[in-house]
């Protein structure tokens, strides 16, 4: 095997998958979107937790799916968000949402 084909194999093997999957069947929380924006190219959404509890590492699902990397409340990182909290979810993955859209949250 020549070095060019080895390099091609390594690139295919370590290529990152852009698709995020959900494995749990029942949502653990619901989140209402108030506003969306980008922070250094990463999507973020501000809104209210309608029910349940949300942790980093969970996934939000609307038309698309995205992974929650961080949760911020009053511009500070928090470990979780509970019902009636108004928070910002910093996401990994692109998600197209509108104002007042309700997203389901799933465990990873």
ZAFIKE-258888 format. One record per residue (C-alpha): residue number from 1; residue in three letters; y, z, x. Coordinates in pm, 1 decimal, always signed. Each point is the difference from the previous one (the first is absolute). Example, Ala and Ser with C-alpha at 12.3 -4.5 7.8 and 13.67 -1.06 7.14 Angstrom:
BEGIN
+-----+------+----------+----------+----------+
!  nr ! rest !    north !       up !     east !
+-----+------+----------+----------+----------+
!   1 !  ALA !   -450.0 !   +780.0 !  +1230.0 !
!   2 !  SER !   +344.0 !    -66.0 !   +137.0 !
+-----+------+----------+----------+----------+
END
This chain:
BEGIN
+-----+------+----------+----------+----------+
!  nr ! rest !    north !       up !     east !
+-----+------+----------+----------+----------+
!   1 !  UNK !     +0.0 !     +0.0 !     +0.0 !
!   2 !  UNK !   +334.4 !    -98.7 !   +148.5 !
!   3 !  UNK !   +298.9 !   +231.4 !     +3.6 !
!   4 !  UNK !   +187.2 !   -205.2 !   -266.3 !
!   5 !  UNK !   -277.9 !    +42.4 !   -256.3 !
!   6 !  UNK !    -29.0 !   +371.6 !    +89.5 !
!   7 !  UNK !   +371.5 !    +43.2 !    -62.1 !
!   8 !  UNK !    -30.7 !   -180.7 !   -334.4 !
!   9 !  UNK !   -289.2 !   +230.0 !    -99.9 !
!  10 !  UNK !   +198.3 !   +312.7 !    +96.5 !
!  11 !  UNK !   +301.9 !   -110.8 !   -206.1 !
!  12 !  UNK !   -215.4 !    -62.2 !   -308.5 !
!  13 !  UNK !   -185.6 !   +329.8 !    +44.7 !
!  14 !  UNK !   +311.9 !   +216.0 !    +31.3 !
!  15 !  UNK !   +215.4 !   -187.4 !   -255.4 !
!  16 !  UNK !   +154.3 !   +242.0 !   -251.2 !
!  17 !  UNK !    -83.3 !    -49.5 !   -364.0 !
!  18 !  UNK !   +307.0 !    -14.9 !   -223.9 !
!  19 !  UNK !   -190.3 !    +75.9 !   -319.5 !
!  20 !  UNK !    -13.7 !   +363.4 !   -114.5 !
!  21 !  UNK !   -284.5 !    +98.1 !   -230.2 !
!  22 !  UNK !    -45.2 !   +282.3 !   -251.0 !
!  23 !  UNK !   -340.3 !   +166.9 !    -18.9 !
!  24 !  UNK !    +57.5 !   +277.3 !   -254.9 !
!  25 !  UNK !    -19.2 !   -100.3 !   -365.9 !
!  26 !  UNK !   +223.8 !   +260.5 !   -164.7 !
!  27 !  UNK !   +371.8 !    +42.1 !    +83.5 !
!  28 !  UNK !   +104.8 !   +348.8 !   +115.1 !
!  29 !  UNK !   +371.3 !    -39.3 !    -77.0 !
!  30 !  UNK !   +269.4 !   -221.1 !   -152.4 !
!  31 !  UNK !   +333.8 !    -88.7 !   +159.1 !
!  32 !  UNK !   +309.1 !   -156.4 !   -164.7 !
!  33 !  UNK !   +204.3 !   -226.4 !   +228.3 !
!  34 !  UNK !   +377.9 !    +46.7 !     -1.3 !
!  35 !  UNK !    +96.6 !   -207.1 !   +303.3 !
!  36 !  UNK !   -157.2 !   -202.0 !   +281.6 !
!  37 !  UNK !   +123.0 !    -85.6 !   +348.5 !
!  38 !  UNK !   -117.1 !    -70.9 !   +357.2 !
!  39 !  UNK !    +30.6 !   +228.8 !   +299.9 !
!  40 !  UNK !    -42.5 !   -194.4 !   +325.7 !
!  41 !  UNK !   -212.5 !   -257.1 !   -179.1 !
!  42 !  UNK !   -224.2 !   +253.6 !   -175.4 !
!  43 !  UNK !    +19.6 !    +31.8 !   -379.9 !
!  44 !  UNK !   +110.2 !   +326.1 !   -160.6 !
!  45 !  UNK !    +30.0 !    +99.8 !   -364.9 !
!  46 !  UNK !   +195.1 !   +283.3 !   -159.2 !
!  47 !  UNK !   -110.7 !   +147.1 !   -326.8 !
!  48 !  UNK !   -150.0 !   +287.1 !   -195.0 !
!  49 !  UNK !   -354.2 !   +130.9 !     -9.6 !
!  50 !  UNK !    -91.1 !     -7.3 !   -369.8 !
!  51 !  UNK !   -331.9 !   +179.2 !    +28.4 !
!  52 !  UNK !   -246.2 !   +115.9 !   +263.1 !
!  53 !  UNK !    +47.7 !    +56.6 !   +370.7 !
!  54 !  UNK !    +64.2 !   -254.3 !   +277.7 !
!  55 !  UNK !    -90.3 !    +34.7 !   +369.0 !
!  56 !  UNK !    +62.7 !   -231.2 !   +296.6 !
!  57 !  UNK !   -303.0 !   -223.8 !    +41.2 !
!  58 !  UNK !    -32.7 !    -61.4 !   -373.6 !
!  59 !  UNK !    +56.6 !   -350.8 !   -137.4 !
!  60 !  UNK !   +243.8 !   -121.1 !   -264.5 !
!  61 !  UNK !    -97.0 !   -283.6 !   -229.3 !
!  62 !  UNK !   +215.2 !   -222.4 !   -216.8 !
!  63 !  UNK !    -55.0 !   -373.6 !    +22.6 !
!  64 !  UNK !    -66.6 !    +56.6 !   +371.7 !
!  65 !  UNK !   -142.8 !   +291.3 !   +197.3 !
!  66 !  UNK !   +166.5 !   +189.7 !   +285.9 !
!  67 !  UNK !    -86.1 !   +303.5 !   +211.4 !
!  68 !  UNK !   +233.8 !   +302.7 !     -5.7 !
!  69 !  UNK !    +91.0 !    +84.1 !   +361.0 !
!  70 !  UNK !   +260.5 !   +274.6 !    -60.5 !
!  71 !  UNK !   +154.3 !   +191.1 !   -286.8 !
!  72 !  UNK !   +361.7 !   +114.6 !    +23.2 !
!  73 !  UNK !   +189.2 !   +237.2 !   -227.5 !
!  74 !  UNK !   +372.3 !    +58.8 !    +60.4 !
!  75 !  UNK !    -28.2 !   -205.4 !   +323.6 !
!  76 !  UNK !   -269.4 !   +229.0 !   +144.3 !
!  77 !  UNK !   -367.3 !    -76.2 !    +50.0 !
!  78 !  UNK !   -226.4 !   +195.5 !   -235.4 !
!  79 !  UNK !   -377.5 !    +42.3 !    -10.5 !
!  80 !  UNK !    -36.6 !    -85.8 !   -370.0 !
!  81 !  UNK !   +189.5 !    -69.8 !   -323.1 !
!  82 !  UNK !    -79.8 !   +149.7 !   -340.5 !
!  83 !  UNK !    +93.8 !    -72.1 !   -359.7 !
!  84 !  UNK !   +377.7 !    -34.4 !    -61.0 !
!  85 !  UNK !    +81.4 !    -36.4 !   +373.0 !
!  86 !  UNK !   +246.5 !   -277.4 !    +86.2 !
!  87 !  UNK !   -116.0 !   -139.9 !   +333.4 !
!  88 !  UNK !     +0.7 !   -301.9 !   +228.9 !
!  89 !  UNK !   -335.2 !   -154.3 !    +87.9 !
!  90 !  UNK !     -3.6 !   -187.4 !   +331.0 !
!  91 !  UNK !   -271.2 !   -263.4 !    -23.4 !
!  92 !  UNK !   -216.8 !   -216.4 !   +219.0 !
!  93 !  UNK !    -62.4 !   -336.7 !   -157.1 !
!  94 !  UNK !   +217.2 !   -212.8 !   -224.0 !
!  95 !  UNK !    +32.3 !    +93.8 !   -364.1 !
!  96 !  UNK !   +217.1 !   -173.0 !   -257.6 !
!  97 !  UNK !   +124.3 !   +244.5 !   -263.3 !
!  98 !  UNK !   +285.6 !    +14.1 !   -248.5 !
!  99 !  UNK !   +220.5 !   +282.9 !   -118.7 !
! 100 !  UNK !   -168.1 !   +230.0 !   -254.0 !
! 101 !  UNK !   -343.7 !   -144.3 !    +80.3 !
! 102 !  UNK !   -275.1 !   +262.7 !     -9.3 !
! 103 !  UNK !   -243.5 !     -9.4 !   +290.4 !
! 104 !  UNK !   -341.7 !   +159.3 !    +14.2 !
! 105 !  UNK !    -91.7 !   +206.3 !   +306.2 !
! 106 !  UNK !   -354.5 !     +9.9 !   +136.0 !
! 107 !  UNK !   -172.8 !   +207.6 !   +264.3 !
! 108 !  UNK !   -107.5 !   -186.5 !   +313.0 !
+-----+------+----------+----------+----------+
END
